[in-house]
Amino acid sequence: MPWNNERGDDPEFDVKKTEGSDVSSSSETTVQIIQKIIAEVIGTFFVIFTGCGSVVVEKMYGSVTFPGICVSLLLLPSLDIFLTNRYLYTWWHNCLGSLLASGTLSLLFNVPDEAYFGTIPVGPDIRSFVTEIIISFLLMFVISGVATDNRAIGELAGIAVGMTIMLNVFVAGPVSGASMNPARSLGPAIVMRKFKGIWVYLVAPPIGTILGALCYNLIRFTDKPLREITKTASFLKSKS
């Protein structure tokens, strides 16, 4: 009986066991948060470094075409989504990655003012404002469909999002620079100290992304049983 009392029936033993599990759970949560922050910063860094880097090279050396810039922006979201899949997107992680990438580009290429790799409205600010809302809406609508809906094929999320970004760059690039993310414009603006029309890129993309997510959530609802729509779609698993 004393043995049972020491191991199983002792209230103090149960309290210590509970406290130990709480500490372990807290540590795991902290590690997961750190992993998410690192993944978000790395993903944003390479997207900005490669996308804006192609702009810098094109403006300074003329060896990169506009379609080449679009292709670089097509390929990088695959890496970004791979690193940040199912992670919570927060604006300051994006801004940190953007600042680091922009600072690196400025140091590597000694970028002059005429080779500015940020985004500046061409023509009236209101035109760029509306354009950014539309393309940000489209981007978030596609992301909600391919990266957050379990009925979609998850492995193709990066390609779908990349193609959407390339399309947005083709259409909106000559008008607003096709930012689609405040961090995309804020990092280069801070590093190069160019803030013309920056309000467009701080306000329009959040409006567009919020509307895009809300609209997709409205059409996400279905009459199918829950067990069917929660199955993870994967063409790799279907072939195995």
SULZI-V228904 format. One record per residue. RES is the residue in one letter. SS is DSSP state (helix for helix, strand for strand, loop for the rest). PHI is phi in radians with two decimals (none if undefined). OMEGA is omega in whole degrees, 0 to 359 (* if undefined). Layout:
BEGIN
RES:SS:PHI:OMEGA / RES:SS:PHI:OMEGA
END
This chain:
BEGIN
M:loop:none:179 / P:helix:-1.04:180 / W:helix:-1.12:178 / N:helix:-1.11:182 / N:helix:-1.21:181 / E:helix:-1.26:188 / R:helix:-1.70:190 / G:loop:-1.94:187 / D:loop:-1.85:182 / D:loop:-1.41:180 / P:helix:-1.05:181 / E:helix:-1.16:178 / F:helix:-1.12:179 / D:helix:-1.13:180 / V:helix:-1.13:180 / K:helix:-1.12:179 / K:helix:-1.12:179 / T:helix:-1.15:179 / E:helix:-1.10:179 / G:helix:-1.11:179 / S:helix:-1.18:178 / D:helix:-1.14:179 / V:helix:-1.11:179 / S:helix:-1.10:179 / S:helix:-1.13:179 / S:helix:-1.13:179 / S:helix:-1.14:179 / E:helix:-1.10:179 / T:helix:-1.12:179 / T:helix:-1.09:179 / V:helix:-1.09:180 / Q:helix:-1.10:179 / I:helix:-1.11:179 / I:helix:-1.09:178 / Q:helix:-1.08:180 / K:helix:-1.14:180 / I:helix:-1.10:180 / I:helix:-1.08:180 / A:helix:-1.10:181 / E:helix:-1.15:180 / V:helix:-1.14:180 / I:helix:-1.10:180 / G:helix:-1.05:180 / T:helix:-1.15:181 / F:helix:-1.00:184 / F:helix:-1.26:176 / V:helix:-1.12:181 / I:helix:-1.22:183 / F:helix:-1.08:182 / T:helix:-1.33:181 / G:helix:-1.12:180 / C:helix:-1.27:178 / G:helix:-1.09:177 / S:helix:-1.14:177 / V:helix:-1.16:180 / V:helix:-1.07:181 / V:helix:-1.09:180 / E:helix:-1.11:183 / K:helix:-1.30:184 / M:helix:-1.56:186 / Y:helix:-2.11:178 / G:loop:1.16:184 / S:loop:-1.84:178 / V:loop:-2.17:180 / T:loop:-1.49:178 / F:helix:-1.06:174 / P:helix:-1.05:178 / G:helix:-1.12:176 / I:helix:-1.09:180 / C:helix:-1.10:180 / V:helix:-1.14:178 / S:helix:-1.10:177 / L:helix:-1.30:175 / L:helix:-1.29:187 / L:helix:-1.37:187 / L:helix:-1.17:179 / P:helix:-1.02:177 / S:helix:-1.07:177 / L:helix:-1.18:182 / D:helix:-1.08:180 / I:helix:-1.22:178 / F:helix:-1.09:182 / L:helix:-1.32:188 / T:helix:-1.98:182 / N:loop:-1.03:179 / R:loop:1.19:178 / Y:loop:-1.65:180 / L:loop:-1.38:179 / Y:loop:-1.42:176 / T:loop:-2.23:191 / W:helix:-1.15:185 / W:helix:-1.30:173 / H:helix:-1.13:177 / N:helix:-1.05:182 / C:helix:-1.13:178 / L:helix:-1.10:178 / G:helix:-1.09:179 / S:helix:-1.17:179 / L:helix:-1.11:180 / L:helix:-1.12:180 / A:helix:-1.17:180 / S:helix:-1.14:177 / G:helix:-1.12:178 / T:helix:-1.11:179 / L:helix:-1.10:181 / S:helix:-1.11:180 / L:helix:-1.29:184 / L:helix:-1.21:187 / F:helix:-1.84:184 / N:loop:0.85:191 / V:loop:-1.12:175 / P:loop:-1.39:183 / D:helix:-1.09:182 / E:helix:-1.27:178 / A:helix:-1.84:180 / Y:loop:-0.98:185 / F:loop:-1.81:176 / G:loop:-1.55:181 / T:loop:-2.11:178 / I:loop:-2.33:179 / P:loop:-1.05:174 / V:loop:-1.77:185 / G:loop:1.54:183 / P:loop:-1.10:179 / D:helix:-1.09:184 / I:helix:-1.14:178 / R:helix:-1.16:177 / S:helix:-1.16:179 / F:helix:-1.07:180 / V:helix:-1.14:180 / T:helix:-1.06:180 / E:helix:-1.14:177 / I:helix:-1.10:183 / I:helix:-1.14:184 / I:helix:-1.26:176 / S:helix:-1.21:175 / F:helix:-1.05:181 / L:helix:-1.08:181 / L:helix:-1.10:181 / M:helix:-1.18:178 / F:helix:-1.10:179 / V:helix:-1.20:179 / I:helix:-1.03:180 / S:helix:-1.07:182 / G:helix:-1.33:188 / V:helix:-1.72:185 / A:helix:-1.93:182 / T:loop:-2.10:180 / D:loop:-1.66:183 / N:loop:-1.17:178 / R:loop:-1.39:181 / A:loop:-1.49:177 / I:loop:-1.49:188 / G:helix:-1.08:183 / E:helix:-1.15:182 / L:helix:-1.71:183 / A:helix:-1.06:182 / G:helix:-1.08:180 / I:helix:-1.16:181 / A:helix:-1.10:180 / V:helix:-1.18:178 / G:helix:-1.08:178 / M:helix:-1.12:178 / T:helix:-1.14:178 / I:helix:-1.11:179 / M:helix:-1.07:178 / L:helix:-1.08:179 / N:helix:-1.09:180 / V:helix:-1.17:178 / F:helix:-1.05:185 / V:helix:-1.43:189 / A:helix:-1.74:182 / G:helix:-0.95:180 / P:helix:-1.22:183 / V:helix:-1.69:186 / S:helix:-2.13:185 / G:loop:1.60:178 / A:loop:0.93:181 / S:loop:-1.27:179 / M:loop:1.16:180 / N:loop:-2.76:180 / P:helix:-0.97:181 / A:helix:-1.13:180 / R:helix:-1.04:182 / S:helix:-1.67:186 / L:helix:-1.25:181 / G:helix:-1.03:177 / P:helix:-1.06:181 / A:helix:-1.10:180 / I:helix:-1.20:182 / V:helix:-1.15:183 / M:helix:-1.62:179 / R:loop:0.99:176 / K:loop:-2.19:187 / F:loop:-2.08:179 / K:loop:-1.14:178 / G:loop:1.15:184 / I:helix:-1.11:181 / W:helix:-1.07:180 / V:helix:-1.04:186 / Y:helix:-1.48:175 / L:helix:-1.54:185 / V:helix:-1.85:188 / A:helix:-1.14:181 / P:helix:-1.02:176 / P:helix:-1.05:178 / I:helix:-1.11:181 / G:helix:-1.11:181 / T:helix:-1.19:178 / I:helix:-1.10:179 / L:helix:-1.12:179 / G:helix:-1.10:179 / A:helix:-1.15:179 / L:helix:-1.11:180 / C:helix:-1.12:180 / Y:helix:-1.18:178 / N:helix:-1.11:179 / L:helix:-1.19:182 / I:helix:-1.72:180 / R:helix:-1.22:185 / F:loop:-1.09:183 / T:loop:-2.58:178 / D:loop:-1.56:181 / K:loop:-1.20:177 / P:loop:-1.06:183 / L:helix:-1.04:182 / R:helix:-1.13:180 / E:helix:-1.46:184 / I:helix:-1.44:179 / T:loop:-1.68:175 / K:loop:-1.27:180 / T:loop:-1.33:180 / A:loop:-1.35:181 / S:loop:-2.74:178 / F:helix:-1.29:176 / L:helix:-1.25:180 / K:helix:-1.21:182 / S:helix:-1.21:180 / K:helix:-1.52:182 / S:loop:-1.47:*
END
